[in-house]
Every structure is written in structure tokens, then in C-alpha cells.
Amino acid sequence: MNGLRTLRSALRGPVLLDGDPGFDAARRPWNRAVGQPVAAVARPVDADDAAAAVRHARSTGLTLAAQASGHGATGDVDGVVLLRTGALDGLSVDPVARTARVGAGVSWGRVQAAAAEHGLTGLAGSSPVVSVTGYTLGGGLSWFGRAHGWAADSVLAFEVVDADGVRSRVTADSDPDLFWALRGGGGDVALVTEVEFRLHPAPELYGGRMLWPIDRAPEVVDAFRRVTAAAPDRLTVWLDLLRPPGRPACAAVLAAHLGPAAEARALLRPFDAVSGRLSDDRRALSPADLGAVGAEPTAPGAGVSRGVPLTGLDDAAAVLLAEGPPAPLLRAQVRHLGGALAGPSDTPYGPLAAPYGLHLLGVPAGPGSAAAVRAAQAAVVRGLGPAAAGRTPPTWLGPGESAADAYAPEALDRLRALKRSRDPRGVFRGNFPLFGRPATGPAARAAVPVRA
Ligand SMILES: Cc1cc2nc3c(=O)[nH]c(=O)nc-3n(C[C@H](O)[C@H](O)[C@H](O)COP(=O)(O)OP(=O)(O)OC[C@H]3O[C@@H](n4cnc5c(N)ncnc54)[C@H](O)[C@@H]3O)c2cc1C
């Protein structure tokens, strides 16, 4: 294709084409379970260079898929140009205005370290190596979502490059439609070069991880239900049921509390009554420590995950979860949602009413084993019955799912109308294209009319 041959001369940053040394390493995403059959990898050196790449794509018919790290890679990138945003690494914190501005390549760990110096926090999720931009474009479910809502609700502005290659600053006033779409509608409509967002006070933070052998799981799950039913919005507790390869299965509880240690310990007291605890590293935390609470891998690796909102945790669900994740799953994690997440939100997903979310993770051991992981995930979701219903939060979508699994029909129509008007030639390709495949998840099944 002509545009590929001339791509190198359009950018100041490096461009690798299929066959070039280093091409395979350059196209590999963080999630090694996903292959990326792209035609080229381009690394713009700054926002102007990114805009030049967009103008080149527009005039030659190429499609661009922006990626900071590839945490959210789906493999739906056949023949496109992968735009790696790592060089857009600017970061500044204004402690007086309590805001941060970060480039598209910046990950949460750096932001949290900078914010913590001023007793502030961003609405980071569980991983310090996920990019702020990719996460926020999916709404962003944070440790502090119960207190402050979607991360996208704290956004003040986006610096973008539109499908004509023109740079602009997008705010609620300057371009309400695009501002709405970017706060959770994905990366299918514009290229984001920088995000500016509010930081939140975190003068005191307490939390950490407690661990029990799996045979204590029924009591741990029971305590989890009691603690989460009474928790104030400043406390978030996650339940982690783990089956690590070659090691005994265990049940863990992760907690983060935006407040004093004594208050947190009192709220978490039901867990102290569960005997046999193997470890407990709860302590005063800095927002910079949050990425370590979940003990998630920070190095690239293979993972097949599936996330579903849960309408509740009834006795049957509690019994199912207490058995631990069925092999070959590694982890079944129940995240406590609710609070501000369920409140008003003028974003593409809107309010997240489900009080819990379930995240199922497996590591495929070789070719074909991804199918076994998916089958085990589907069996757990089926076992939960009507409790596992509703639209999947956009950042929890996985390969094989689609934008239609995340957004209500009116929101999807509005996003699609915007895609038609702002990117009619399809210059941009998000990981979940707005005109991609139909819904496949629990929401789709729930929408199937039942015959009387
Ligand atoms: C270990 C792990 C922990 C996680 N924890 C959480 C969590 O706690 N809460 C949560 O909500 N999510 C979580 N996620 C999901 C994560 O937020 C999504 O996968 C997110 O899309 C990752 O963003 P990224 O930029 O790091 O990944 P990438 O794969 O690089 O980007 C994902 C997508 O975002 C879009 N995008 C990225 N950059 C741009 C840009 N500059 N312009 C336009 N579009 C762009 C593209 O569509 C891209 O395909 C987690 C994922 C992993 C692997």
C-alpha cells in the first residue's frame, strides 16, 4: 500500500514495517495472549508528530490504532498502523488547583507518585502500569470510584488530534459531544495526546492485603458480604480467590480506605474474626503504594480475562465463589462497586448500578488453552445465573466482546453518530470499534425476549 511506503517520511519518529528488524517486538502488546497483525508500528515523538501521522493516514487511506502499552489489546488490528504513544510522556501536577496534565503515554504509577507528594491522588485502578489515557477512555474503575465516581468524571480537558489531523483542546464547553464520548466511549473517534483531570485529597490512606488458605473462604466471603453491605463510600474492599499454579489455593481480601487507620480497622473488624490468617500487610499507605495492594504483575504476560457486573452476592453466589476459581482459572476477583459509581454520570456508560463486579482471569499455557480458560469463565458466569447481568464496564471488555456489550443502545447510537460525523473515513480504530460485532455478553442474553 502506498501510504505505508511513504509513512516513514511523514513522521519524525521511528516507523517499522513488517519485515524490518525489531518489528515483531515492537508490535507485541503488554498482554502476550493477543497477537497484533498490524502492517506497521509508528512512534510519534510529540503531539505534532502524532498529528502528522493522522494527516498522512487520512490522505492515504491508512487506519491508525493508538496504544500506550497494549493492556487492552484485542487483536482487532489487521493491517492497521499501530501508533505507540510512549514518547508523549509529559506529566505535571498543580497542587494548588489540584489538577494533573499527563501525556498519552503516561501510566498511573508515575501520576500517583507525583500526586502523593502533595497529599493528593488520582482515580487510579489496580495496576500502576496501565496508561491513564487508555483507562480513562474506558471510564476507569478506581480504588476510589465509590468515593469519587468514574475516573472519566474527573476529567477537565483532552488534547486531541481529530481525523483531519487538526489539534484542539476539548472541554465540556468547547465540544460537548466529543468531551462526552471520550469520557468512557473508547478510542475510536479521536487521538488523545494529553488528559487533564482533577486530583482528590488523600491526606490519610490505609489499606493492604489479608490472606487465608482456601478452606477459610466460606467465612471470608461471608465477612466480605457483611463489611461491604455496611461500608461507607470511602472504604473499598475486594475479594480475591486465587489458584496459583504449583501453590495452594487461597482467599485474599484487599482494602483501601480514604481515612484514618483506626476507622478502617474498625470497619474491617469482621475479617479479624476469621481464623487461620496467613498474612496481613495492612498499613498506612501513600497513594503511590496503591498499585502494590493488588499484587498484580507489572511485567508483560499472557492473560485472558472476563469481567461482569454482579447485581448482588446471594447465598448461592457466595457458595460458588467460596469454592475458588475452577481450573484453569487463576483468579476470581469480586470488586466492591456502588457509592458514587451508582450516582449520576453524564458519560457513555452512565451510572454503574451493580454493587459488585466479578473479574475472572486465566493464563493460557499454550495454543488452544485460551479456549479452556474462556470455557471455565463462561461456566462461572452461567453458574451465577441472573446475578451476572448487565452491561460490561468498557475497561472490562475482553477480546471477542464488543462496544455493544458495554453501552446502552441510545449511548451506542450517539457514539456511532459521532464516529460517522467526526471520522467518516475510519482513520481511527479503537480496541472495541463502535461499528464492530454485536453484543455477546450477559447483557445480550438478558435482552433476548423470553416467550410466554
Ligand atoms: C493488570 C491490569 C489491571 C487493570 N486494572 C484495571 C482497573 O483497576 N480498573 C479499570 O477500569 N481497568 C483496569 N484494567 C483495564 C485497563 O484499564 C484497560 O485495558 C485499558 O484499556 C488499558 O489502557 P492502556 O492504554 O494501558 O492499554 P492500551 O491497550 O495501550 O490501550 C487500550 C485502548 O485505549 C485506546 N487508546 C489508548 N491510547 C489512546 C490514545 N492516545 N488516543 C486514543 N485512543 C487511545 C485505544 O482504543 C486502545 O486500544 C486493567 C488491565 C490490566 C491488564
The ligand as a MOL file (V3000), in Angstrom:
LIG
                    3D

  0  0  0     0  0            999 V3000
M  V30 BEGIN CTAB
M  V30 COUNTS 53 58 0 0 0
M  V30 BEGIN ATOM
M  V30 1 C -3.2440 -5.8040 35.0120 0
M  V30 2 C -4.4320 -4.9520 34.6050 0
M  V30 3 C -5.1270 -4.2510 35.6040 0
M  V30 4 C -6.2200 -3.4510 35.2550 0
M  V30 5 N -6.9000 -2.7820 36.2360 0
M  V30 6 C -7.9530 -2.0100 35.9110 0
M  V30 7 C -8.6950 -1.3080 36.9120 0
M  V30 8 O -8.4140 -1.3880 38.1060 0
M  V30 9 N -9.7480 -0.5340 36.5180 0
M  V30 10 C -10.0890 -0.4180 35.2030 0
M  V30 11 O -11.0230 0.3220 34.8840 0
M  V30 12 N -9.4020 -1.0670 34.2330 0
M  V30 13 C -8.3730 -1.8630 34.5610 0
M  V30 14 N -7.7050 -2.5440 33.5850 0
M  V30 15 C -8.1480 -2.4180 32.2040 0
M  V30 16 C -7.4480 -1.2500 31.5200 0
M  V30 17 O -7.8990 -0.0330 32.0760 0
M  V30 18 C -7.7940 -1.2670 30.0260 0
M  V30 19 O -7.2670 -2.4350 29.4590 0
M  V30 20 C -7.2630 -0.0340 29.3110 0
M  V30 21 O -7.7940 -0.0060 28.0130 0
M  V30 22 C -5.7650 -0.0690 29.2480 0
M  V30 23 O -5.2790 1.1250 28.7260 0
M  V30 24 P -3.7840 1.1690 28.1560 0
M  V30 25 O -3.6320 2.4740 27.4620 0
M  V30 26 O -2.8420 0.8240 29.2590 0
M  V30 27 O -3.8180 -0.0170 27.1320 0
M  V30 28 P -3.7390 0.0350 25.5230 0
M  V30 29 O -4.0190 -1.3710 25.1100 0
M  V30 30 O -2.4700 0.6510 25.1040 0
M  V30 31 O -4.9450 0.9560 25.0940 0
M  V30 32 C -6.2590 0.4880 25.1970 0
M  V30 33 C -7.1160 1.2190 24.1840 0
M  V30 34 O -7.2950 2.5690 24.5810 0
M  V30 35 C -7.3690 3.4010 23.4260 0
M  V30 36 N -6.2670 4.3460 23.4680 0
M  V30 37 C -5.1310 4.2520 24.1630 0
M  V30 38 N -4.3990 5.3750 23.9900 0
M  V30 39 C -5.0940 6.1700 23.1670 0
M  V30 40 C -4.8770 7.4600 22.6410 0
M  V30 41 N -3.7790 8.1480 22.9060 0
M  V30 42 N -5.8120 8.0040 21.8210 0
M  V30 43 C -6.9430 7.3110 21.5240 0
M  V30 44 N -7.1970 6.0890 21.9920 0
M  V30 45 C -6.2880 5.5230 22.8180 0
M  V30 46 C -7.2530 2.5080 22.2080 0
M  V30 47 O -8.5460 2.1290 21.7640 0
M  V30 48 C -6.5320 1.3100 22.7830 0
M  V30 49 O -6.7450 0.1400 22.0470 0
M  V30 50 C -6.6220 -3.3510 33.9040 0
M  V30 51 C -5.9250 -4.0690 32.9100 0
M  V30 52 C -4.8480 -4.8620 33.2530 0
M  V30 53 C -4.1430 -5.6430 32.1810 0
M  V30 END ATOM
M  V30 BEGIN BOND
M  V30 1 1 1 2
M  V30 2 1 2 3
M  V30 3 2 2 52
M  V30 4 2 3 4
M  V30 5 1 4 5
M  V30 6 1 4 50
M  V30 7 2 5 6
M  V30 8 1 6 7
M  V30 9 1 6 13
M  V30 10 2 7 8
M  V30 11 1 7 9
M  V30 12 1 9 10
M  V30 13 2 10 11
M  V30 14 1 10 12
M  V30 15 2 12 13
M  V30 16 1 13 14
M  V30 17 1 14 15
M  V30 18 1 14 50
M  V30 19 1 15 16
M  V30 20 1 16 17
M  V30 21 1 16 18
M  V30 22 1 18 19
M  V30 23 1 18 20
M  V30 24 1 20 21
M  V30 25 1 20 22
M  V30 26 1 22 23
M  V30 27 1 23 24
M  V30 28 2 24 25
M  V30 29 1 24 26
M  V30 30 1 24 27
M  V30 31 1 27 28
M  V30 32 2 28 29
M  V30 33 1 28 30
M  V30 34 1 28 31
M  V30 35 1 31 32
M  V30 36 1 32 33
M  V30 37 1 33 34
M  V30 38 1 33 48
M  V30 39 1 34 35
M  V30 40 1 35 36
M  V30 41 1 35 46
M  V30 42 1 36 37
M  V30 43 1 36 45
M  V30 44 2 37 38
M  V30 45 1 38 39
M  V30 46 1 39 40
M  V30 47 2 39 45
M  V30 48 1 40 41
M  V30 49 2 40 42
M  V30 50 1 42 43
M  V30 51 2 43 44
M  V30 52 1 44 45
M  V30 53 1 46 47
M  V30 54 1 46 48
M  V30 55 1 48 49
M  V30 56 2 50 51
M  V30 57 1 51 52
M  V30 58 1 52 53
M  V30 END BOND
M  V30 END CTAB
M  END
